[in-house]
Amino acid sequence: MGISDCFHAGGWPMYPILILGVALLVASGRYAKQPGPGRLRLALDLRYATLVIGLLGTTLGLIHSLMGLSSLPPGAPFLNYALLGTGESLNCIGFALTMVGWSSLITTVGGLREVSEA
């Protein structure tokens, strides 16, 4: 499964996660380049927002998947559909965690610079 497949499987919440994630990486890069409390605060706030939207997308996906199971015909492979829906839903939090992970690494550079300047 390629990254475009994962993005498509995650559904519409992947777009806000992408927008917040790009803003997060830009803010983290600015903090790494020129550390300061305001820049760090912005990166942290965007980090929280990215995580929250990732969790929201996962939750909405799980709700949608589980609600759809009720319309399956008798004898349908219930477990297969449940696992497929759960897997698709987890793409949102996986993508958000990827963005947050990269942000953490980038802001660590800024933290090291801030400590070395003090």
NUVO-269111 format. One line per field, with one value per residue (C-alpha): residue number from 1; x, y, z. Coordinates in steps of 0.02 Angstrom, whole numbers, plus 32768, in hexadecimal, padded with zeros to 4 digits. Example, Ala and Ser with C-alpha at 12.3 -4.5 7.8 and 13.67 -1.06 7.14 Angstrom:
BEGIN
seq: c(1 / 2)
X: c(8267 / 82AC)
Y: c(7F1F / 7FCB)
Z: c(8186 / 8165)
END
This chain:
BEGIN
seq: c(1 / 2 / 3 / 4 / 5 / 6 / 7 / 8 / 9 / 10 / 11 / 12 / 13 / 14 / 15 / 16 / 17 / 18 / 19 / 20 / 21 / 22 / 23 / 24 / 25 / 26 / 27 / 28 / 29 / 30 / 31 / 32 / 33 / 34 / 35 / 36 / 37 / 38 / 39 / 40 / 41 / 42 / 43 / 44 / 45 / 46 / 47 / 48 / 49 / 50 / 51 / 52 / 53 / 54 / 55 / 56 / 57 / 58 / 59 / 60 / 61 / 62 / 63 / 64 / 65 / 66 / 67 / 68 / 69 / 70 / 71 / 72 / 73 / 74 / 75 / 76 / 77 / 78 / 79 / 80 / 81 / 82 / 83 / 84 / 85 / 86 / 87 / 88 / 89 / 90 / 91 / 92 / 93 / 94 / 95 / 96 / 97 / 98 / 99 / 100 / 101 / 102 / 103 / 104 / 105 / 106 / 107 / 108 / 109 / 110 / 111 / 112 / 113 / 114 / 115 / 116 / 117 / 118)
X: c(8000 / 804F / 8042 / 7FBD / 7F56 / 7F65 / 7F35 / 7E9D / 7E6B / 7E71 / 7DE9 / 7DC7 / 7E18 / 7EC0 / 7EB4 / 7EA9 / 7F32 / 7F9E / 7F80 / 7FA1 / 8036 / 8088 / 806B / 80B3 / 8151 / 8169 / 8153 / 81CA / 824B / 823E / 8259 / 82EF / 833A / 8319 / 82E4 / 826F / 81DF / 815A / 8195 / 819A / 80E9 / 80A7 / 80F9 / 80B2 / 8003 / 8007 / 8047 / 7FB2 / 7F38 / 7F82 / 7F70 / 7EBD / 7E87 / 7EDF / 7E80 / 7DDF / 7DF8 / 7E1C / 7D84 / 7D11 / 7D56 / 7D39 / 7C87 / 7C63 / 7CAE / 7C53 / 7BAC / 7BC0 / 7BD1 / 7B19 / 7AE8 / 7B4A / 7AE2 / 7AD5 / 7B6A / 7BDF / 7C92 / 7C71 / 7D21 / 7D73 / 7D0C / 7D2A / 7DE6 / 7DEA / 7D88 / 7DF6 / 7E94 / 7E55 / 7E26 / 7ED3 / 7F23 / 7EED / 7F47 / 7FDB / 7FEE / 7FDA / 805B / 80D4 / 80C6 / 80D7 / 816E / 81CA / 819B / 81E3 / 8288 / 8290 / 8264 / 82E9 / 836A / 8322 / 8326 / 83DD / 8403 / 83A4 / 8404 / 84AD / 848A / 845F)
Y: c(8000 / 80A3 / 814C / 8188 / 80EC / 8111 / 81C6 / 8192 / 810D / 818C / 81F4 / 82AD / 82C7 / 82AB / 8357 / 83BC / 834D / 8373 / 842F / 8433 / 83BF / 842D / 84C7 / 8465 / 8436 / 84EA / 852B / 84A6 / 84D4 / 858C / 8561 / 84F3 / 8580 / 860B / 85CA / 8631 / 8612 / 8655 / 85E6 / 854F / 8574 / 857C / 84D6 / 8483 / 84C7 / 8489 / 83E2 / 83D0 / 8406 / 8386 / 82FC / 832D / 8330 / 8288 / 823E / 828B / 8241 / 8196 / 81A0 / 81D7 / 814D / 80C9 / 8108 / 8105 / 8057 / 800C / 805B / 8013 / 7F63 / 7F64 / 7F69 / 7ECD / 7E3D / 7DA2 / 7D2F / 7DBC / 7DB1 / 7E28 / 7E1F / 7E44 / 7EE2 / 7F18 / 7F03 / 7F5B / 7FF1 / 7FFA / 7FF5 / 8081 / 80E9 / 80D7 / 812F / 81D7 / 81C2 / 8172 / 8209 / 8283 / 8225 / 8229 / 82E7 / 82F8 / 8285 / 82EB / 838A / 8346 / 8320 / 83CC / 842B / 83C8 / 841F / 84C8 / 8491 / 8461 / 850A / 8565 / 8509 / 8526 / 85E1 / 85F3)
Z: c(8000 / 7FC7 / 8019 / 7F9E / 7FC7 / 8081 / 8063 / 7FFF / 807E / 810C / 80B9 / 80C4 / 8171 / 811E / 80CC / 816E / 81B7 / 811F / 812C / 81E7 / 81D2 / 814E / 81BC / 824E / 81EE / 81B5 / 8267 / 82A9 / 8225 / 8254 / 830A / 82DE / 8277 / 82F5 / 83A1 / 840B / 8482 / 840A / 837C / 83EE / 842D / 837B / 834F / 83EC / 83CC / 8319 / 8358 / 83CB / 8342 / 82CA / 834A / 8375 / 82BF / 82A5 / 8337 / 82F9 / 824C / 8297 / 8308 / 827B / 820C / 8291 / 82AE / 81F3 / 81E0 / 8274 / 8243 / 8195 / 81DB / 820A / 8152 / 8123 / 80E0 / 814C / 8137 / 80FE / 813F / 81D1 / 8218 / 8170 / 8159 / 820D / 81FB / 8153 / 8197 / 8231 / 81C8 / 8158 / 81F0 / 823D / 81A9 / 81F2 / 8298 / 8241 / 81CF / 8260 / 82C8 / 8236 / 822C / 82E8 / 82EB / 8267 / 82C2 / 8364 / 8310 / 82BE / 835E / 83BA / 834C / 8383 / 8438 / 8429 / 83DA / 8462 / 84EB / 8497 / 8487 / 8540)
END
